[in-house]
Amino acid sequence: MERIRFRFILLFVFAFAPGFAFAGEGVVEFVPAGAEYVVGVNAESLRKLSLFRELTGERSEAGEVLTQFEQDYNLRFTDCRELLFVGGGSRLRGLLAGVSIPEAELARRLRGFGNRFSLEGEAGRRLYCIRTDNPAAGGSVAVGVTYLAPDVVLATERKYVAPFLGRSSVPAENRRLRAIAPDGDPLVWSYVDLKSILSKSKQRSSGGFGSTMFKGVNHIFAELNVIGDGEFWRLDATARCVDAKSAQQFAFAVPGFLHLGASLLFSDDPVLGREFLQKLKIMPDGNRVILELAVSRAFAERLVRYLGEQAKKRIIPPDPVPRDIGTQRSGEGRD
């Protein structure tokens, strides 16, 4: 499910954003303490875009991902107004969704799964669980759904429910990450606590490219906006650094990193890569580094089409398992 969630996110956003505020209402207030990343999707606005409808049409890869999303979380995308993908450390994982479906109706739907459905309890809440096969994990996995408010649900693997609810019980004013949300109503927004993530990475190893590249960066904010029916797309990004010196160093390093990445990513269409880099603006501003990207729908479609083609070329399917080996292993246990 982890792989599917990020495939879904990456279809629509890889962004950093500047505008943010402490939110006092809505789905974002349920973001738990200890969250190191949050990716928000305005599902209502997304469904209205003709480009989204085209991308998720029948027999399309994006359509298959959307179907898989619904199967993973036992939620219909059309029932969701807003989605927040939340995570932190190794035990905090979950999807917070603002929904239009009443609890009684969702419970009725889930009971239709027969013996795969179970009603459990966690932290005084009703937890609706569906068990599904998961060959990659060597068995099955249970996904739990519980209502945090009449129009807000939490959906995640059963093993992550208790940690999520436990950290959600911490008063918002005492959380290290308060409910951070963007100003306005962007199509997609994100928050990444790089300081926390990289500090844990250093404890496990001696560091690496990430620790070097993002040294001195505390948080990254992201916001993706569209005008009209996607005629114009704007991505704004802000990295908040320890001080102005760290911001200058990061601003100096970013162009080199982007040029290196673009030379690899756009190796089959270097012209597109050059156009992409020309549209990027990177500016240090005190203890912040601001990144801006504004493109037309035509350019966005070219970019999506190219990246889709590259994904198909670069993702190597797994080798098939010989029939005799598969038969032999079917009766073996797993650690």
C-alpha positions in Angstrom: 0.0 0.0 0.0 2.9 2.3 0.7 4.1 2.0 -2.9 0.6 2.7 -4.3 0.1 5.8 -2.1 3.2 7.4 -3.4 2.5 6.5 -7.0 -0.8 8.3 -6.5 0.8 11.4 -5.0 3.6 11.6 -7.6 1.0 11.6 -10.5 0.0 15.1 -9.4 2.7 16.7 -7.3 6.4 17.0 -6.6 6.4 20.5 -5.2 7.5 22.9 -2.5 5.4 25.8 -1.4 5.8 29.1 0.5 2.4 30.1 1.9 1.3 28.5 5.1 -0.7 29.3 8.2 -1.8 27.5 11.4 -5.2 26.1 10.5 -7.9 25.9 13.1 -10.5 23.8 11.3 -11.0 21.2 8.7 -9.1 17.9 8.0 -5.7 19.4 8.7 -6.5 19.9 12.4 -6.3 16.1 12.8 -2.7 15.9 11.7 -1.0 14.1 14.6 2.1 15.0 16.6 5.3 13.6 15.1 4.2 14.0 11.5 7.2 14.6 9.3 5.4 15.0 6.0 2.0 16.0 4.9 0.7 16.0 1.3 -2.7 17.5 0.8 -4.9 17.1 -2.3 -8.1 19.1 -3.0 -10.1 16.2 -4.5 -13.1 18.3 -5.4 -11.0 20.8 -7.5 -9.0 17.9 -9.0 -12.1 16.1 -10.3 -13.3 19.3 -12.1 -10.1 19.5 -14.2 -10.6 18.1 -17.7 -6.9 17.1 -17.7 -7.5 14.9 -14.7 -10.5 13.3 -16.3 -8.4 12.6 -19.4 -5.5 11.1 -17.4 -7.8 8.9 -15.4 -9.9 7.6 -18.3 -10.6 4.0 -18.9 -7.6 1.7 -19.4 -5.1 4.5 -18.5 -2.3 4.0 -16.0 -3.5 6.9 -13.9 -7.0 5.4 -13.9 -5.6 2.1 -12.7 -3.7 3.9 -9.9 -6.9 5.7 -8.9 -8.7 2.3 -8.8 -5.9 0.9 -6.7 -6.2 3.8 -4.3 -9.9 3.1 -3.7 -9.1 -0.6 -3.1 -6.3 0.2 -0.7 -8.2 2.6 1.5 -11.8 1.3 0.9 -12.9 4.8 0.0 -14.3 6.0 -3.3 -12.5 9.0 -4.6 -15.8 10.7 -5.5 -16.7 10.5 -1.8 -13.7 12.6 -0.8 -13.5 16.4 -0.7 -9.9 16.6 0.6 -7.1 14.1 1.1 -4.1 14.4 3.5 -1.4 11.8 3.3 0.5 11.8 6.6 3.6 10.1 7.8 6.5 10.2 10.3 9.1 7.7 11.4 8.4 4.0 10.9 5.1 3.8 12.7 3.1 6.9 11.7 1.2 6.3 8.4 -2.3 7.3 7.4 -4.7 8.9 5.1 -7.0 11.6 6.5 -9.9 12.3 4.2 -12.7 14.9 4.3 -15.7 12.9 3.1 -19.3 13.4 2.2 -20.4 9.8 3.0 -22.1 9.3 6.4 -20.7 6.7 8.7 -23.7 4.4 8.5 -23.5 4.3 4.7 -19.8 3.5 4.6 -20.3 0.8 7.2 -23.1 -0.7 5.0 -20.8 -0.8 2.0 -17.9 -2.4 3.9 -20.1 -5.1 5.4 -20.7 -6.1 1.8 -17.2 -7.6 1.9 -18.6 -10.6 3.9 -16.1 -12.5 5.9 -13.3 -10.1 4.9 -15.0 -7.5 7.0 -14.7 -7.1 10.8 -15.9 -4.5 13.2 -13.2 -3.7 15.9 -12.5 -1.0 18.4 -9.5 1.3 19.0 -9.3 4.1 21.5 -13.0 4.1 22.0 -13.8 4.4 18.3 -15.5 2.0 15.9 -12.9 0.6 13.5 -14.2 -0.9 10.2 -11.6 -3.4 8.9 -11.2 -5.1 5.6 -8.7 -7.9 5.1 -7.2 -8.1 1.6 -4.6 -10.4 -0.1 -1.1 -8.9 -0.3 1.2 -11.3 -2.1 4.1 -8.8 -1.7 3.8 -9.2 2.0 3.4 -12.9 1.8 -0.1 -13.0 3.1 -3.0 -10.6 3.8 -3.2 -7.1 5.2 -6.0 -5.4 7.1 -7.0 -1.8 6.4 -8.9 0.0 9.1 -11.3 3.0 8.6 -12.5 5.1 11.5 -14.4 8.4 11.8 -12.6 11.1 13.7 -15.5 13.6 13.0 -18.8 13.3 11.1 -17.0 14.3 7.9 -13.4 13.2 8.6 -12.1 9.6 8.4 -8.7 8.0 9.0 -7.8 5.1 6.8 -4.6 3.1 7.2 -3.2 -0.4 7.8 -4.5 -1.9 11.0 -1.0 -1.9 12.7 -0.8 1.9 12.2 -4.2 2.8 13.7 -3.2 2.8 17.4 0.0 5.0 16.9 -1.9 7.4 14.7 -4.8 7.8 17.2 -2.4 8.0 20.1 -0.5 10.9 18.6 -3.7 12.6 17.5 -4.8 12.8 21.1 -2.0 15.3 21.9 -3.5 18.8 22.1 -2.8 20.8 18.9 -1.0 23.6 20.8 1.5 21.0 22.3 2.3 19.2 19.0 5.8 19.7 17.5 4.0 19.9 14.1 0.9 22.0 14.5 -1.7 21.7 11.8 0.2 23.5 9.1 -1.8 24.4 5.9 -1.4 26.8 3.0 -3.1 30.1 2.6 -5.8 30.0 0.0 -7.1 26.8 -1.6 -4.4 25.2 -3.7 -4.9 22.1 -5.8 -2.0 20.3 -4.0 0.2 21.3 -1.1 2.9 19.6 1.0 5.0 20.0 4.1 8.2 18.2 4.8 10.1 18.4 8.1 13.6 17.8 6.7 15.4 18.6 9.9 13.6 15.7 11.7 14.0 13.3 8.8 17.7 14.0 8.2 18.6 13.9 11.9 17.2 10.3 12.1 19.1 9.4 8.9 22.4 10.7 10.5 21.8 8.5 13.6 21.5 5.4 11.4 24.4 6.2 9.1 27.3 8.7 8.6 25.0 10.8 6.3 24.9 10.9 2.5 23.8 13.1 -0.4 20.6 14.1 1.3 22.4 15.3 4.5 24.8 17.3 2.4 22.3 18.7 -0.1 19.8 19.8 2.5 22.2 20.8 5.3 20.8 23.7 7.2 17.2 23.3 5.7 14.5 22.9 8.4 11.3 22.7 6.5 10.0 22.7 2.9 6.6 23.9 1.9 4.8 23.2 -1.3 1.8 24.6 -3.2 0.5 23.8 -6.7 -2.2 26.1 -8.2 -4.1 26.1 -11.4 -6.0 28.9 -13.2 -9.2 28.0 -15.0 -9.5 24.5 -16.4 -5.7 24.0 -16.1 -4.8 26.6 -18.7 -2.0 27.9 -16.4 -0.1 26.0 -13.7 2.0 27.6 -11.0 4.3 25.9 -8.5 5.7 27.9 -5.7 8.3 26.6 -3.2 10.0 27.7 -0.1 12.8 26.0 1.9 13.0 27.5 5.4 16.6 27.4 6.6 18.5 27.8 9.9 19.8 31.2 8.9 20.6 33.4 5.9 24.0 31.8 5.4 22.4 28.3 5.1 19.8 29.8 2.7 22.6 31.2 0.5 24.4 27.9 0.5 21.3 26.0 -0.4 20.3 28.5 -3.1 23.8 28.0 -4.6 23.5 24.2 -4.6 20.0 23.9 -6.0 20.7 24.9 -9.6 23.6 22.4 -9.9 21.4 19.7 -8.5 18.5 20.5 -10.8 20.8 20.7 -13.9 22.3 17.3 -13.0 18.9 15.8 -12.5 17.5 17.3 -15.7 20.4 16.0 -17.7 19.5 12.5 -16.6 15.7 12.8 -16.6 15.4 14.5 -19.9 18.2 12.6 -21.7 15.7 11.5 -24.4 14.5 15.1 -24.9 17.1 17.6 -23.9 15.2 20.5 -25.5 12.3 19.9 -23.1 14.8 19.7 -20.2 16.3 23.1 -21.1 12.8 24.6 -21.4 11.9 23.3 -18.0 15.0 24.7 -16.4 14.6 28.1 -18.1 11.1 28.4 -16.5 12.4 27.8 -13.0 13.3 30.7 -10.8 15.4 30.3 -7.6 15.8 33.2 -5.2 17.3 33.4 -1.7 15.3 35.7 0.7 16.7 36.0 4.2 16.6 32.6 5.8 14.4 31.2 2.9 15.0 30.0 -0.6 12.1 30.5 -3.0 11.5 28.5 -6.1 8.9 29.4 -8.7 7.7 27.6 -11.8 4.9 28.8 -14.0 3.8 26.8 -17.2 1.0 26.7 -19.7 -1.3 23.7 -20.0 0.4 22.8 -23.3 3.8 22.6 -21.6 2.3 20.7 -18.6 0.8 18.2 -21.0 4.2 17.8 -22.8 5.8 17.2 -19.4 3.3 14.7 -18.2 3.4 12.8 -21.5 7.2 12.6 -21.5 7.4 11.6 -17.9 4.8 8.9 -18.5 6.8 7.5 -21.4 10.0 7.5 -19.3 8.3 5.7 -16.5 7.2 2.9 -18.8 10.7 2.6 -20.3 12.6 2.7 -17.0 10.5 0.5 -14.8 11.7 -3.0 -15.3 9.1 -5.7 -14.6 10.2 -8.5 -12.2 11.5 -11.7 -13.6 8.8 -14.4 -13.7 9.0 -17.1 -11.1 9.5 -20.6 -12.6 6.4 -22.8 -12.1 8.3 -25.4 -10.1 9.8 -22.9 -7.7 6.5 -21.2 -7.2 4.8 -24.5 -6.4 7.6 -25.5 -4.1 7.5 -22.2 -2.1 3.7 -22.1 -1.8 3.8 -24.5 1.1 6.7 -22.9 2.9 6.3 -20.6 5.8 7.8 -17.1 6.0 9.7 -15.5 8.8 
